[in-house]
Amino acid sequence: MKTKVALPKGRLLTETARLLDSAGWGLDGYRLDAPIYHLTSPRFPNMQAKMFHERDIPVQVAVGNYDLGICGLDWVEELLVRYRSTDVVRVRDLGYGGGYLYAVTSPQFAGMTFDQMFARRGEVRIASEYPNLAEAFALGSRLRRFRIFPLVGAAEVYPPESADIAILREEPGRFAAAGLVPLRKLLGFGACVIANRASWETKDLSEILATLGGVAATKSTAPASEVATSV
């Protein structure tokens, strides 16, 4: 029986490739300049791997297209905060790719309460690559009226003209370069292994997982539905 694995492009690729090389998977095509996205493993001849944008991996695993995936917990939480019954099992934390999601704003808004932001235009505008987490933040902060701008990248360019708040992944110098200041730390994350629940219960994935190291996953330090508090 085939085991299908979804692997990340982008920011996690280099460290994931290093992990899989140490694990002996032999995925020679798994690299930044890969000409193809379908990969096979000499060590595990019944495995098929494919490269995806990280944000797509939890969805691919949840719907059963793939048995296992490696991605950031931020994208897992982005899915689960909206679809709590999703068939995704968080199996293992891998110890790299860590960081935080923040709500950030322009310095001119930094001293304002949400009520004061609301009073400026009758709503609070939030821009993010993580629209579900942004909505959870707004609801948890009891915003009376808000609008979410779902984006693919570059949310930091929206405040202050086109948004009051952006939900961003922390990266060195990112906030300062965009002239933004942290408003609230929302979620800690790192690279993790996830599994489709049906595959987890019916397939023997132990041999593959044994090569990956890491530690058994624990509950998130800040569940996505509870991370937002008012200012």
PEPE-V492045 format. One record per residue. RES is the residue in three letters. SS is DSSP state (H for helix, E for strand, L for the rest). PSI is psi in whole degrees, 0 to 359 (* if undefined). OMEGA is omega in radians with two decimals (999 if undefined). Layout:
res = (RES RES)
ss = (SS SS)
psi = (PSI PSI)
omega = (OMEGA OMEGA)
//
This chain:
res = (MET LYS THR LYS VAL ALA LEU PRO LYS GLY ARG LEU LEU THR GLU THR ALA ARG LEU LEU ASP SER ALA GLY TRP GLY LEU ASP GLY TYR ARG LEU ASP ALA PRO ILE TYR HIS LEU THR SER PRO ARG PHE PRO ASN MET GLN ALA LYS MET PHE HIS GLU ARG ASP ILE PRO VAL GLN VAL ALA VAL GLY ASN TYR ASP LEU GLY ILE CYS GLY LEU ASP TRP VAL GLU GLU LEU LEU VAL ARG TYR ARG SER THR ASP VAL VAL ARG VAL ARG ASP LEU GLY TYR GLY GLY GLY TYR LEU TYR ALA VAL THR SER PRO GLN PHE ALA GLY MET THR PHE ASP GLN MET PHE ALA ARG ARG GLY GLU VAL ARG ILE ALA SER GLU TYR PRO ASN LEU ALA GLU ALA PHE ALA LEU GLY SER ARG LEU ARG ARG PHE ARG ILE PHE PRO LEU VAL GLY ALA ALA GLU VAL TYR PRO PRO GLU SER ALA ASP ILE ALA ILE LEU ARG GLU GLU PRO GLY ARG PHE ALA ALA ALA GLY LEU VAL PRO LEU ARG LYS LEU LEU GLY PHE GLY ALA CYS VAL ILE ALA ASN ARG ALA SER TRP GLU THR LYS ASP LEU SER GLU ILE LEU ALA THR LEU GLY GLY VAL ALA ALA THR LYS SER THR ALA PRO ALA SER GLU VAL ALA THR SER VAL)
ss = (L L E E E E E E L H H H H H H H H H H H H H L L L L L L L L L L L L L L L E E E L L L L L L E E E E E E L H H H H H H H H H L L L L L E E E E E H H H H H H H H L L L L L L L E E E E E E L L L L L E E E E E E E E H H H L L L L H H H H H H H H L L E E E E E L L H H H H H H H H H H L L L L L E E E E E L L L L H H H L E L L L E L E E E E E L L L L H H H H L L E E E E E E E E E E L E E E E E E H H H H H H L L L H H H H H L L L L E E L L L L L L L H H H L L L L L)
psi = (131 144 123 132 131 124 148 141 184 219 332 355 312 312 326 319 320 317 313 329 316 329 351 24 331 36 79 334 0 91 169 323 29 128 341 157 356 129 150 158 121 327 324 84 340 9 139 129 150 146 137 158 138 321 337 344 314 324 314 321 319 319 358 8 332 146 320 156 154 126 177 147 334 319 332 314 326 324 313 334 336 323 81 337 7 139 63 130 123 114 315 138 136 349 17 174 25 158 195 150 137 149 125 161 171 147 330 341 354 328 1 150 167 326 321 321 316 320 336 321 7 3 160 124 130 124 136 153 348 72 327 318 326 319 320 320 313 316 319 334 1 42 131 323 133 161 133 132 101 131 166 91 165 33 337 344 354 311 149 348 317 356 153 329 145 143 114 151 133 129 149 122 359 313 314 319 329 1 36 158 145 138 319 134 127 318 132 146 166 175 141 162 132 158 149 134 317 319 319 325 339 340 151 99 5 322 318 312 329 338 350 347 218 189 152 137 144 171 142 143 335 94 141 326 354 6 339 131 155 162 *)
omega = (-3.12 2.97 -3.07 -3.04 3.09 -3.08 -3.03 2.82 2.92 -2.90 -3.11 -2.99 -3.04 -3.12 3.08 3.10 3.10 3.11 -3.08 3.05 3.09 3.14 3.10 -3.12 3.11 3.14 -3.06 -3.11 -3.09 -3.10 -3.04 -3.09 -3.08 3.11 3.12 -3.09 3.08 -3.02 3.06 -3.09 3.06 -3.12 -3.12 -3.04 3.12 3.12 2.96 3.14 3.11 -3.13 3.13 2.85 -3.00 -3.08 -3.10 -3.00 3.11 3.12 3.13 3.12 -3.09 -3.08 3.06 3.08 -3.14 -3.12 -3.10 3.06 3.00 -3.13 3.08 3.10 3.12 -3.13 3.02 3.13 3.09 3.09 -2.99 -3.13 3.12 -3.08 -3.03 -3.12 -3.10 -3.08 3.08 3.06 3.04 -2.95 -2.94 3.01 -2.96 3.01 3.05 3.12 -3.06 3.10 -3.11 2.91 3.12 2.80 -3.12 -3.12 3.06 3.11 -3.12 3.11 -2.94 -3.11 -3.08 2.90 3.08 3.10 3.12 3.04 3.14 -3.07 -3.09 -3.05 3.09 3.07 3.03 -3.08 -3.08 3.14 -3.13 2.90 -3.07 -3.04 3.14 3.08 3.08 3.10 3.10 3.08 -3.12 -3.13 3.12 3.10 3.10 3.06 -3.09 3.11 -3.12 3.07 3.14 3.02 3.10 -3.05 2.91 -3.13 2.97 3.07 -3.09 -3.12 -3.06 3.11 -0.05 -3.00 -2.99 3.09 3.08 -3.08 2.97 3.03 -3.00 2.96 3.13 3.03 -3.08 3.07 -3.02 -3.07 -3.11 -3.12 3.14 -3.13 -3.10 3.11 3.12 3.08 -3.11 2.99 -3.01 -2.93 2.97 -3.10 3.03 3.12 -3.14 3.01 3.07 -3.14 2.95 -3.02 3.14 3.10 3.13 -3.07 -3.02 -3.12 3.05 -3.13 -2.97 -3.10 3.11 -3.09 -3.12 -3.12 -2.95 -3.13 -3.10 -3.14 3.12 -3.07 3.03 3.12 3.11 3.10 3.11 -3.13 -3.00 -3.09 -3.07 -2.99 -2.99 3.03 -3.06 3.05 999)
//
